């Protein structure tokens, strides 16, 4: 960092702008050295195609008996994590700007590959709002994945299951939804009702089907195991056998990878973002870099999200693969400007920014 910069005299806005300038310049320098990076649409179309094919191949190899379940699940989850990062950038319209139909097609394919997620066309509005009001009561996207909640069994269960994240705290989600709609400044009650309905149907139809199948599969096997352990096994009807067998396969090739990826991403994201006592639109208070060695197993299933996502808050339009490539440069300037790294106290403070904040009530 230049000796002419006196960080102590800089405002948070100036620090954020300096980080943004350095990160964007590093991206421009990288593209100048590697001309192929200019073909962003082709790059992400390839990433999407390869990721989908690898997810399909992993499942097919399991069905054919060539791949054990314990390998199929993580392999599929890793490729699904590539698609998640791709969807995130598509939401910011970094790719296919001149062909909106291609952007929409990619979003639709990404949702099919990860049906446990919010409809990406609904998520686009939630996520863009998140950038404006990150860490505030109307940040419905982060509240939805448990950011700001006290740690305990409830939060643990909600991390991998978006439906439980709603059903286990209906009052909190209702309050966050009202705050979100209010912040959108609807023109009238009809517009507010439309927004509320959109949030209620955010998982329809793919997510609703996914969670119905997942919860049904889980309840069946839980009941089966518990009844057998108690010495009174349930005599299931014969017609249920092929259905359960098909669900067992579907669980390995699709549902369990979704669960693994979602849990890891939400654990990282909800704890690297701050909530509750941040200044609106102050990027310096929105998130930290969370990249200790012991989180690497989780980072593997969310494309190193804890290490690179904070970069995105400062330089929104940099693609996910460029953020990862230039992470070392970005991290250095972020440290220089005072961005927090590995603030583990956030786990005790329910993600509050203040180092002396009590746990959330």
N, C-alpha and C positions, 0 to 999 in steps of 0.2 A: 504494500500500500504506500502511496506517495506520502512523503514527509510533510507535504503542504496541507494535508488533511488533518484537522484537529477534531477528532471524534467527540470530545467533551463539549464542544461548542455547536455540534450539529443537532438539529431536531430529529425526531423519529422519521418524519417525512423525508428529510434530506438523506438520512441513512438509507432508507428504503430505496430512494431514487439512485443513490450511489451503487447499491447492490445490483439494482436492475440494470444500470448502465454497464457495469463490469460483466454481468452474466450475459447480456445480449451481445456485447463485443466478443466475448469468448465464443459464443455461438456463431457469430459472423466469421471470426477467424477460422473456426473449425470447418465451416462450409467453404471458405476460400481454399483450404488445403484439400478438401475432399469434395470435388464438384458433384459427385453422385448424390450427395445429401440434399441437393436442390430439388430432387425428384420425390418430394414428400408423398404425393398421392400414390405413386408406384410403390414406395417403400411400405406404406401402411396397408395397401391392398395385399402386398406379399405377406406381411406379418399376419393379417387376418386369415388369408388362405392357408398358410402353413400351420397356424395355430389350430384352425378348425380341422384340418386334415390330421394333425397329430393327435387331437382329442379323439377323433373318430378311430384312428389307427390303434390308439391305446385301448379303447373300449373293445374294438374288434379282436385284438390279440388276447384280451381277457376272456371274451366269449369263446374263442377258439382253444382256450386252455394253454396258450403260450406265454401268458403274463399273469403272475399272481395278483390277487386283489390289493395287497399291500404295496405293490408297485404301480398298479393302474391308477389308484386314487391320487397319489401325489403327482404323478406324471401329468395326468389330466388337469389337475389343479394348477400346475405351473403354466401350462399353455393357456388356461382360462385367465390367468392373471395378466398375460400379455394382452388379451382381448379387453380386459378391464381398463388398462392404461390407454389402449387405443380408443375405447369408447369415451373415456374422459377427455381426450384431445378432440374427438369428433364433436363433443358437446360444446367445446370452445370454437368449433368450426375452423380448426387449423388445416383441415384437408377437404378437398373437393368443394371449394368455395364457389367455383363456377358451374358445378353440377350438383345442385342440392339433392337430387334424387339419389345420387351415389352416396352422399353423406347419410341420407335416411336409410338406404339399403344396408350400409355398414352397421348403423345403429341397430337395425332390426336383426341382423345376423348375430350381433353381439348379445342381444337380449335372448335369442334362442339358445345361444351357447351357455348363458348364465341366467336361467329363468328365476333364480332366487332373488334377483335384484329388482329395483324399481324400474318401471317402464322408462327407458332412456329419454323418451320425448317429454315425459313429465319431469324426469330428473334434470333435464337441461335447465329448466326454470329454477329448480331448487338449488342447483349448483352455482348458477350465475348469481343468485341471491346470496349464497354462502360466501362468495368472494367479496360482496359488498358489506355484508353484516356478519362476518365470521366471528363466532364466539359470543354473539349477543342472543337474547331470548328468541328472536325470530329466525335463527339459523336452524331451520327444521331439518336440513340434511344431516348435520352433525348430531343434533339432539336425537335423531332417529336411530343413530348407531351407538348410542349410550354416552356420548361426550357430555361431561358435566355431572354424571351420576356417581354416587358413592360406590365404592368397591364392595362386592359381596357376591353371594351365590346368584342373586337375581341378575346383576350385570353380566356375570360370567355366562349365564344361560342365554342372555339376549344377544351376545356378540355374534353368534353364528346363525341366529334365527331371527329374521326381520319381523316375522309375525309375532313371536314372543316379545320382541322389543316394543310392539304396540300393545298386545293384550296384557302384559304384566305391568303396564303403567299408563292406563287409558287417560287418566287425568292430565299427566304431564304432556302426553302427545297431543291431547285436545288443546291444551293451553299453548303449546308451541305452534300448532297449526293456526290457531287464531292470531297469534303474534305475526306469523308469516304472512297471512292474508292481509292483516292490517298494514304491514310494511309495504305490501304491493300497491296500496292505495287504490282499491277498486272504485270504479266510477259510481256504482250503485249496489243495492242489495242483490240484484240479479247476478252481477259480475262476481260478487263475493260468494254467492251460492255456487256459481260455476267453479270457482277455485276450490271451494270446500269439496265439491263432488269429485273434482279431478284428483284430489289427494286421497279420498276414500277409495277410488278405483285405480290407484297407482300401481297395483300389482295384477290387475285384470288385463288379459286372461292368463298369461303364462305363469306369473307368480302364484296366482290362486290355485292353479292346477298343480304346480310344483309342491306347494306347501301342503295341499290336501293329500297328495301321494306320500310325501315325506312323513307327515305326522301319522298317517294311517299305517305306514310301514313300521314306524318306530313303536307305535302303540301296540300293534300286533305282536312284535317280537318281545316287547317289555312284558306284556301280559302272558305270553307263552313261557318266558323264562321264570317269571315270578310264580306262576301256577305250578310249574314243574318243580321249583325249589321248595314249594309248600307241600309237595306230595300229591297234588290234585291237578294233573295236567289237563288242559282244555282239549276236548274232542272236537277239533275244527271240522267243518263239513268238507267232504272230498272235493267239492267244486272250488274251494279256496286254495287248494294246493298249487295249481298252475299259476294262479294270480300272484300268490306270494313268491313263487319261484321267479316269475318275471320281474316282480318288484325288487327282489334280491339282486338280480343282475342290473337293473336300472339304478339301484342304490350305488353299486360299485362304479359303474361307468359314468354316472352323472350326479346323483344326489350327494354322495359323500364327498366328491371333489368340490362341489359347490359349498358344502358345509365347511370344509377345511379352508378353502380360499377365503370365504366370507369371514370366518372367525379370525384368521390371521390379519386380513386387511382391516377389519373393524377394531381389533385390539390395537394395532399400530396407529391407525388414523385417529381414533377417539382419544388416544393418549398423547399424540404429538400436537393436536390442536388444543388451544386453551379455550375456556368457556367461563362466562359469568361476570368477570370483572375486567374485561378488556375494553379499550376505547374503540368505538365504531370506526371502521376503515383504517385503523392503525395496523399496518401490516407487520410491524415489529413486534406486536403483541399477539398475533394470531396463532403462531405455531413455532415449534422448536424443531431442531434436527434430532431425531431419535435413532441412533445407530450403534448401540453397544454390541459387542460380539455375541452375547447370549441371545440376542433377538434375531440373529441371522437365519435360524430355521423358519421363523415367521416371515422374515423379509423375502425368503425364497418364494413364497406363495403370493406375494403382492408386489413383485418387481421392485424390491428395495425401496418401498414406499416411504418408510420412516426416514431414510437418508436423503431422498430426492424431492419429496413433495413440497417441502418448505421452499425450495428453489422456485417452484411453480407459482407460489403466492407472490413472489417478487417479479418474476418474468413470466407472465401468464402464457404467452404465445410460443414458448420454446417446446418442441415436441419431446415426448417422454424419453426417447432414446438419446436425444442431445443433452437433456438434463442429466441423465446417467453418465454420459461420456465426459461432460464437463463438471461433474460433481466436485472434484478436488479444487478447482478454481473457485467455484461458487462457495464452497464451504470456507475457504480461506477469507474471502471478503465478508462473508456473513459473520465469521468469528471476529474479524476486525471491527465490524460495526456493532457488535454486541448481541447478535442473535444467540439464543440459548442452545446449548448442545447437551443432550442427555440429562435433562432436568427430571430426575426420577422422583422428586418430591411431588410431582403432579399426581402420582398415584394416591398419595395420602390426602392431597388437597382437592380431590374430585375435579382435577383439571383446571383449577383456578390459576390465574396468572401470577397473582401476588404471592411472594414466597412466604408470607405470614398469614395467608388466608386460611380460615378454618375450613374444615370439611363442609360440604354442602349440606344444607338442612333437608 
